[in-house]
Amino acid sequence: MTDRLVSVAVPVPALGLLTYRVPAGHAMPMAGARVIVPLGKRTLTGVVVGEGTAFDTSFAIRDVREVLDDTAFVPADVVALTEWVAEYYLAGPGAALAAALPPHGLTARADSFKTIRIAQLTAAGIEAVGRMDKPEGLSPQERAGLSPQVKGARQQEALQILAGAPDGLPSGALAERGIPAATLGRLKALGLVAFRDDRVDRDPFGHAVSASAAVPMRALTAEQQAALDQLLPLAEARAFRVALVHGVTGSGKTELYMRMAEAVRRSGRGVLMLVPEIALTPQVAALFRARFGTSVAIQHSGLSDGERHDQWHRIRRGDVDVVIGTRSAVFAPLARPGLIIVDEEHDTSYKQDETPRYHGRDVAIMRGKFAGALVVLGSATPTIESYANATAGRYVLVTLERRVLDRPMAQVQVVNMRDEIADEGTEVVLSKPLRAAMRARLDAGEQSLILLNRRGLATAVICRQCTATLECPNCSISLTVHGHRSLPGRRAAPGGSLRCHYCNFSKPVPTVCEACAAPYMERVGFGTERVEAEVRAAFPEARVARVDRDTVRRKGSLVAMLERVARREIDVLIGTQMIAKGHDFPACTLVGVISADVGLGLADFRAAERTFQLLTQVAGRAGRGERKGQAIIQSLVPDHYSIRLATSQDYRAFYDKEVEFRRTMRYPPQVAMVNVIVRGRTFGEAMAAAREFADAARGGKGYVILGPAPAPLTKLRGEHRAQFFMKGTSRKGMREALQLALSRKPELARRLSVDVDPLSML
């Protein structure tokens, strides 16, 4: 009899597909079904991706231990998508499949959901309650008849509560009324109550939905209607196309998305919408839920494991036809997707920084290709790559040049901080024009947003005597000063600490130099904590809040803070780039940008593009309501083209200048790139391994190898790092060269990080 073989992906990094035999007596599992298989001395749960083939007869093929699913647990189109991700991004197929599953997705039962225990009275319980409810109470003999069954007030109270709920009550509701699980367990053991399991899907939308329920459907502007007329035929064609919607901030792209989603849903197909940040998901999802009801599901890492599990299974069952989420939602098990939207497609949050290092936008495009769907990319500041595809005719270009209701763009002013430093000294944080504008907004009862894309109180501490800098012992990076009680200026306040933003190492701020013992420790640079201190000192009556990774660690804290801003409980919001992304605050009329050039000094060819995008996006937060907006940008290099063109919101001029730079220097989109980082216990070990691996990858056509060299972050989390780049016009050639090198040097696999189409050069 011919062996029945299956190819299985298991959740082990860098491990390829494995072949197993399905023993007699087991049904042949279909692609997407989960199976329990042996691997070495372990037993793992994997996913079948197709039929297997015995290439190497020198190895004994082992049997599948158990088939968990009669049907596909992971839909076939999602399995195919993860296979593409594994190949394109040089990740193990198991790692790619794991990215597509909800928490504990491989081990949970396919039909398992959060159950909530419902307690009901039995006949004995009803009789007991009847005796308790006698007006004259229970006689001693009757009480003796109940004893030792019902003891104490809690048990009696539980029976009386349940008597008023013939259909039973959730155990959680009883707990809220002071009835613990132990009491219910005792009553069940006595035969007085019965438990029933009901499936209850946890609702992750919360109060955000009701807040958007009354949002009226506005009439489309002429530009919006023209864009819709251009896009709808593409969706109705049921063929793969990509469209880039280049719309200025406030031009009404979200309403356009909802109109398109409405049409696609009517045709019987699903809608998938990606947003870059968790904070935007409930805001956008609430708008869609207000329009489309319970047909909307959300997927993002900010949900609890149970909420993500329930939402994933709602999608898988076909209970919803609109899915909204962050990058991992691109793998949602949505049937028949007809429209895939990637909002703010330029945002770097779509790129995952761990294996598999996929880009959510690019995977969305491939999912659209597999499904024959329309993919819509939207942004006021598209990536150079996306706009190049549009100008070359590979994408359909749709342009929105005016804001809704013809509201004017914010008036932008650039402040040369060299002049401010000359007048007020090197410690100046808020320029005179920015302070004056903030005062005017406070007096008018309007809101201000202040952005600095750098956390902390100070960026480094140095010794004035020996110039030693306090660095992280695990990473080659200066420690950042944090301290919520810190004051403006360089004087450290009690309780300050030093922290590494990569490995989270921390220690108190020393009073003397660790190298020379001199008491001349000085802070240099500043972050959002320092800006907050300056604002509070300058405007003590203002209601000030700060949003950065230090203040929004708890689940829901960012959304709660943004809701406070929307309710106008905050006068001045200070934050990092999180506050620049897609938020709509009608009462905000002023945006201030501190150190607008902070990103231009990075060793990254995308530095100018990111600066232009950030400044354009944050300026777009001002003046979205009835009142005109203003943006004040502080910079030491105000004439840099990324800053100068951002002030005029001239994307096309920036694109033309930037794409010429990329063409001259042969950077993407002129060529493709791969960043390979090799780790070692010592720097010498990392460099030697990087040379060895780079040499093994040389010799192919269509690419060159640059390096190896020390990585900009030479040490990270205790490991030393070297890197080399591959640059070329043949992505396939580079992938094949790396795969061949890995086959020649398999011992290096666990020490490598391969980043295809990298967004970071660090």
N, C-alpha and C positions, 0 to 999 in steps of 0.2 A: 504494500500500500504506500502511496506517495505521502511523504511528510507534509503535514499542514503547518506551514511556517508563517510567522507574522513578524513584522518589523516594529520594534517598540522603542519609544523615547522614555528615558528615565531621568529623574531630576538630579543628575550629577554633572557639575560643570565640565565643559570641554570633552564630554564623552559623546561619541557618535551614536547612531542608531544600532540597536542590538537585535539579533535574530533569535527567536524562541520557537519551540514546537508546541502546537496545541494538541494535547493528548486526546485519545479517543474518549468519548463520553462528554466532552465539552463542545458546545456550539462554537463555530468559527466566529471570533469577534470581528465586528466591522471597524473601519477606521474611525477613530474618536472614542472607542470604548476603552475603559480602564481595565488593566490586568495586574495581578500580583505575580511578580517574577523574582527568581533568585539572581543575585549579583554577588559573586564571591561568596563570603559567609553571611551576607546580608539578604534580607527580603525587602523589596521595594515595590511601590505602586507606580506603574508606568502607563503610557497611553499608546494604543496601537495607531500607527500612521499608515499602514498598508501591508501588503503581503511581503513576506521575507524571502530571501534567497541565500542559500548556503554557498558563499564564495570560497571559503577556506575550509576544506574537509579535514584539516588537521585538528580542528577544535570540535569538541563534542557539543552538540546543540542541546541546551537544557529545556526542560518543559515549563510551560506556564503553570503556575500553581493554582490560580483561580481567575475566572473571568467575572468581573464585577457588574458589567452592564450588558443588557440585552440589545440596547440601541446605542447610538453615539452619545457619549456624555459631552464631548466637545464636538460641535458641528463640523462637518467635513470641510467647509470653506475656511473655518478658523484654523483647522489643522494645516491646510494648505498654506495659509498665510504665515503660520509660525514656521513652517518648513522654509519658506522664502526668507524670513527674518534670520533663521539659523544660518542659511547659506550666505546671504548678503553681508551680514554683520559678523561672520565667522564666530558664531556662538554655538554651543551645543544645542541640539534639538530639544533636549529636556529643559534647558534653561529658557529657551524661547517659549515652550509650551507652558512652563510655570508662570511666565508673565501674562498668559492669557486666562489664567484660572483665578477664581476667588480664593480667599484664605482657606487653607486646609482642603482645597478643591480636589486633590488627588485621593484623600482619605475619607472624605465625607460621603455618606450614602447619596446616591443620585437623587433620591426623593426626600431627603431629609431637610427639614426646615426648623426654625425656632419654634418650639412648642411651649405652650403656656398651660399650666395645670389649672383645671376648672374643678371646683369642689361642689358636690351635690349631696343633698340629704338622702339617706336610705330610709326605708320604712321605719327602722328602729330609731333613726335620728328624728323623723317627724313625730313619732310617738313621744320621744324624750322632750322635744320642744313643746309639744302639746301639754305635757305635764308641767313644764317650766312656766308656761304662760297662764296657768290658772290664776285668777285674781287673788285667791287666798294663799297662793304659793303652794309649794309641795309640803305634804305632811312628812313627819319624821320617817314613817314607814315607806313612803314613796321615795324619799331621798335615799333611804337604805337600799331600796330596790335598784336605784341607779348606781350606788356605790359598789365597787370601786371604779365604775366606768367613768362617769363625768366628774372630773375633779377640777375645782377652781373656777374662778370667774371667766378666765380667758376661753376655756372650752365652752362654757355656757353661752358666752357672748358670740363665739363663732357660730354655734348652732342657731342662735336667734337671728344673726345677720343672714345666714344662708336660707333661713326659712322665708325671708322676704325676697328671695331671688330664685324663683322656680327653675330658671334655666342655668343656674350656677353662676359663679363669679371667678374671675381670674385670681390665681393665688397672689399675684402682685397687688391687686386691689384689696385683698384681705390684709396683706402685709402693711399697706398704707393705713389701714384702720387698726393697726396694733396687734394683728393676729399672726404670730410667727409660723414658719413652716413646721416646726416641731409640734405645735398644737394641732395642726391639721393632720400630721402624721399619726399622732396619738388617736385622734377621732377616727381616722381610717382604720387603724389597727383594731379599734373597738367595733367596727362595722357600722358606725353611725354616719359616715360620709363616704362618697365614692368620687374617684378622680377620673377625669376625661381629658385626653390630649386633643387639642385643637391646633391647627396650623395658623399662626398669626405672623404675617410679614411685617417686620419693623419698618416704620415710615421714617425715612431720613429727611423728609422735607421740612418737618416741624412748622414753626410759625412763619417761615419765609414765604410760604405759599399764600397765606391769607393776606400778607402785606401787598402782594401783587395782583390779588384777585380782581381789584376794581380798575386796573389799568385799561383805559379805553383803546380801541383799535383806531389809530389815526389814519386819515387819508394819506395815500402815498404822494410824495412830491413828484414833480415831472421827471426828475432824475431817477428816483426810485422806481417809478413805473417803467421807464425806459430800460432800466437794468433788469427788472422782472420780465419784461417782454423779450429780452435777450437771453435770459437764463432758462425760463420755463420750457421752451422748445428743446433745449439740450437735455433736460430731465425727462421730458416726454419721449425722447428718441430711444430711451432704454439702452443706450450705448455708452461706453466709457469715454468721458471727456473731463478735462480739468479746466476750470475757470478761475481766474484771479480777479477778485473784487478789490480794486484799489480805491478805497473811500476815505476821505479825510475824517478826522475824529469828529464825532457828532453828526455824521451824515446819514445815520439811520440804517446801518448794516444789519442790526439785530431784527428789525421789523422785516427787512427783506428776507432774512433767513426763515422767519416764521411763515411768511406768505408762501415761500417755496415749499416748506415742510408740509403746509396744509395741502397743497396740490399733490405732492408725492404720496401722502397718506391716503388721499382719496383714490389714488390709482392702485392701492393695495400693497404698497411697498413701504419699507422702513426708512427711518431717518436717524443718522448718527451725527452728533455734533460734538467736536472737541473744543475745549477751552484750556488756556495754559495754566491757570492757577486754581487751586482748591477754593479760594475765596470767591472766585467768579462763578463756580458751578452752581451753588444754591441760588445766586442772583438770577442767572440765566435760566436755570431749571424752573424757578418760580414763575418766570414770565411764560415759559412754554407750558407749564402745568396749568396756569390760569387760562391759557388758550385751548389746550388739548386735554385737560382733565387728567385722569389717572392712567392715561396711556403713556405717561412719561416715566422713565427710570433714570437714576443717576448712578455713576460709577466713579469713585475716586478714593484715594488712600486716606482721606480725612474721615471717612465713615468708620464705624466700628466694624470688626470682623463679621459680626452677625448681620449688620445692615448691608454690607457688601455682598455677603452670601445670599441674603434674601433678594436683593436687587438683581444679582446675576441669574438666579433661578427664575425670577419673574420674566426676565428677558428670554431665557432659554425655553420657558414654557410657551412663549408667544403671547403673554399677557399685555405686552407693551409694544408700541411700534415707533417710539421716539426714545433714543438714549443720549444722555448728555453726560460728559465726563472729561477728565484729564487724559493724559496720553495713553494710559493703560486701557481706557474705554475703547480704543481702536480695535481691541480683540473681543469686544462684547458679542455674545452669541445671538446677534440680531438676525432674524430671518429676512431674506430678500431686501437688502439695503438698496435703495434707489437714489438716495442723496446723502453725501458725506460732506460735512462742513468742518473746516479747520479755521476757527476764529483766531485773530491775532497770530497768523501763521509765522510771523517773524520771531516769536518769543522763544528764547533758549530753553524754557522749561519743557518743551516738547522732546528734548534730547535726554535720554536716560544716561546717567553717568556710571552705571554698573552693568555687568553682563546680564542680558544682551543689550549692547549700547545702541539701541534703535532710536530713530527719530520718528515721533508720532505722526508728523505731517507726511513724511515719505512713506510710512507704512499705510497711512490712510489712502494715499494715492494708489498703492498696490492693491489695497482691499477694493477700492473702486474699480480697478482694472479687472480683478477676478470676478466682481459682481456685475459688471456692465453698468456701473452707476455714474452719476455726475458727482465730481468732487469739486467743492467750492472752497478756495482759499481766500480769506479776507484779512485785510490789514490796511492801516493808514501809512505804514512804512514797511512794505514788503521786503523780504530778503533780496539781496542782489541776484541770487540764483533763481528765485521765483520770477522776478521781474524780467530777467534775461530770457527765461522760457516763454514769457508772455510776448516780449518784443520779437522773439524769433518765430512766433506763431504756433509753438507747441501747446501753449495755454491760450484760452480765450480771455481777452482783457476787457474787464468791465470797470468803468471809472465813475466815481461819485465825487464831484469837485466842490459841492456846496453843503453846508450844514442844514439840518432840518429847520424849517421856519426861517430860512435865510439868516440865521444868527451869525454874527461875524466871528471870525477866528480871533483868538486872544491877541492883544497887542503885546509884542515881545520886546523887551529891553535887555541889552547885554551890559553888564557892569564890569569894567576892567578892574580886577582886584589888585593889580599893581598900584593903581592910583589910591585905592582904599588903604592899602598897607602903608603907603608913603604918608598918608594923613593920620592913620590911627594905630600903626604898628602891626607887627607880624601876627598878633593874637586876634585880629579882627575876624569875626565869623559872619555876622550880619552886616551887610553894607548899609550905608546911609539911605540909598533909594529903597532897599528892601524893608528897612525898619519903618520908613515913612509910609510905604504902601501898606504894611501890616497894621499900622496905627489907623490909617484911613479905613481899612476894612473892619477893624474892631469897632470903631466909632459908628460905622454904618450897619453893624449887626450882620456882617457877611463873614464867610469862612475863608481860611487860607490853608494851602497845602505847602509844606516845605520839604524838599527832597534832598537827601544826601545819600548816595549809594555806598555807604560805608558805616558799619556798626561801631559801637563803642564810644568811649570818652576820648581816648587818644589812640593813635595808631601804633605808637612805639614809646619805649622809655630808654633813654640813653644817658650815659654818664658824661658830664661836661669835662671831667678831668682826663679820662682815658678813652672816651668815645665808644666804649663798649655798649652794645645793644642787647637788651634782654630778649633772648630767642627761645622758642619752644625746644625742649630736649628731644622731641620725637619728630619734628618737622622743621625744615629750613625756612622758617617764617618768624617774623617778629611777633611777640605777644602783644595783644591788644588790651588796653586798659579799660576796665569796666568798673562802675561804681555808681549806684543810683543816687547816692547822697553827694556826689561830686559837685564842685562849684565851678563857675566860669574861670578860665585861666589855667595856669599850669600847676597850681597848688593841689596836691592830692588830698582828698578827703578821707576820713576814717572809713575803713571797711572796703576800700578799693581792692580790686583783684586784677590779675593778669590772666588772659585766656587765649588759647589757640582756637581759631575758628575752623580748623581742619580736624584735629583729634580731640578737642575739648579739654586738653590739659589746662589746669589752672593753679595759681598760687597767689598769695598776697603780694601786693606791691611792696618791694623792699625799700627801706629808708636809706641804705648805703649800697654802693656798687659791689656786686658780687666778685668783680675782678680786682679792683684796687682799694675797696673799702672807703672810697671818698663819699661824703654825704651830699653829692651834687647830682641827684637823679632828676632828670628833666623829661617831661612828656612832650612829644612832638606829634603834629597832625591832630586831627579830630574826627569824631564820628557822630552818629545821631544822638548819643547821650549828651555829648557836649552841646550840640545844637539845642536840645531840649532845655538844658540848663541856661543857655544864653537867652532863649525865648522867655522862659519863666522869669528871669531876672529883669528883662527889658519890659515885659508886660505882665506884671504880677496879678492883674485882675482877669487875665485871659484863662479860658478853660483849654488846657493843652494836653495832648495825648501823643504817644509815640508808637509807631508800628514798625517793628523789625523782627528778626528771628529770635531775639531775646525776649520780646514782650508777647509773642503769640505762639508760645510753645504748646499751650494747652488746647485741646480739641475745641473748636468753635470760638476761640478767643478772637481771631481775626475777623470773622463774620460779625461777632458781637460788637467789636470796635467800629467796623464800618457802618453798622446799623446806628450806632450812637452818632456818628457823623451825619448820617442821613436824617436823623431826628433833630439835628442842629443842637446837640448837647455838647459839641466840641467846637471851639473857635479856631484853633490852630492844630492841624494834624501834621506831625513830623514823621518821616519814614524813609525807608529805602525804596528800591524800584517796585516793591509790592503796591505802593499807592499810585503807581503810574499806569496800571494795567486795567483799562476798560471800565473803571468805576465812573458812575454818573452822579455827581453831587451838584444839583442846581444852584445851591446857595454858595458854592465856592466860586469866588471871582478873582482870586489871586493864587498864583503858583510861584514859589520861589525855589530856585535850584542852587544849592551850595556846591562849590567845587565841581562845576559842570565838566571840567576836563579831567576828573579823577581817573577815568578809564583810558584816556589817551596814552598814558605812559606804559600800558601793558605790552608785553612782547607778543602781540597777536595781530595778525593782518586784518582782523575784523574790528579792531578797536574803534576806528572812525565810524564804521557802520553802526555799531552798538551805541556810540555816543549820539549820533544823529537820531536813531530810533528812540532812545530814552528821552531826549530833550523834546522831540516832536510829540511823543505820546503824553508826557507829563504836562506840556503846555496845553494839550487838548483837554485836560481836566478842568480848565478854567473857562468860565463864561458859557456853560452849557444850559443855563436857565435863562431868565428874562434879562438879566443884567450882563453888561459887557465884561469880558474877562481880561486879565493882565497877567503876563508872565515875566519874571525878572530872573535872568540867568547870570550868575557870578562866575567869572573865569579869569585865569591868569593868561590864557591864550585866546582872547576873544576873536582873533582873526583867523583861527583855524577853520578850514572850509566846512567841517562837520557842524561846528557851532554857528557859523555865519549863515549857512543854508537852512539850518533848523529854525533860526529866528524868522526866516521868510517862508517856512513851511514848503520849501521848493524841493520836492522829492526828485523830480526828473533831473534837475541840475545836479543834485547830489549823486544820483545814479550814474549819470554820464561821467562825472569826474572819478567816482570810485571804480567803475568798471574799467576805465582806462588804466588806473593803477593796477588793478588785478591782472589785466591783460599784459601789461609790461612786465610785471613780476611773476607771471605764470602762477596765479593763485586761483582757487575756485571763483567763478564757474568756468574759467578757462581750462582748468585741469581738475581731476579728482585727487583727493589726498587720503592717506591712512596714517595715523599716528600709532606707533608701537612703543610701548613703555615696558622696560625690563627691570625687575626688582631684584635686589640682592641684600645680603646681610651687611656687606661693606660696599663702598662706592666702587672699589676696584673689581669686586665680584660682579656688580651690576654692569659695569662697562665691558668687562670681558665677555659676559653672556650676551650683551647687546651686539658686540662685534661678531660673535659667533653666529648669532641668529640672522643678523643683517647679511653676512656673507653667504649664508645658506639660501637667502631669498634673492640674491643678485642673479643677473644673467638673463632675465626675461625681457620680452619686448614690450614697448609701450609705456615704460615707466622708468624712473630713476630713484635711487635711494640716497637720501641726504642724512649724513651722520654715520654712526651714532655720536651723541654728545650728551653732556649732563642735562637732565631735565631742568626747566626753570625752578620747579620745586624739587631740589635734588634729594631731599629726604622728606618722607611723608609717613606719618604714623609708625615711625621706627624703622622703616625700610628705605634703603638708598635706591635711587632711580636714575636710569639712563634711557634715552629715547632716540629713535630715528624716524624719519618721515619717508613715505613713498609718495611720489608725485607722478601723475601720468594721465594719459587719455584712455587707458584701458583698465577699467575697474575689474573686469574679468581676469586680465593678466595679473593684476596685483593680488587678487584673491587666490588664484592658482599658485602663485609664487609663495605666498604665506602658508597655504595648505601643504605645499611640498616641503617647505622649511620645517613645519611642525612635524611632518612625518619623519624627517631626518633627525630632528632634535626633540623627541617627545618629552624628554626630561625637563624641558624649559616651559612646557605648557602652563604649569601652575604659577610660573613667575612672570607671565606675560599679560599685558592688557592691550588688546587690539581695538582701536577706535576707527571705524570706517566713517568717512565724512565727518571728521571731528569739528566741534564748535569751539573747543578750548585747546590751546597749544601748550597748556601747563602739564 
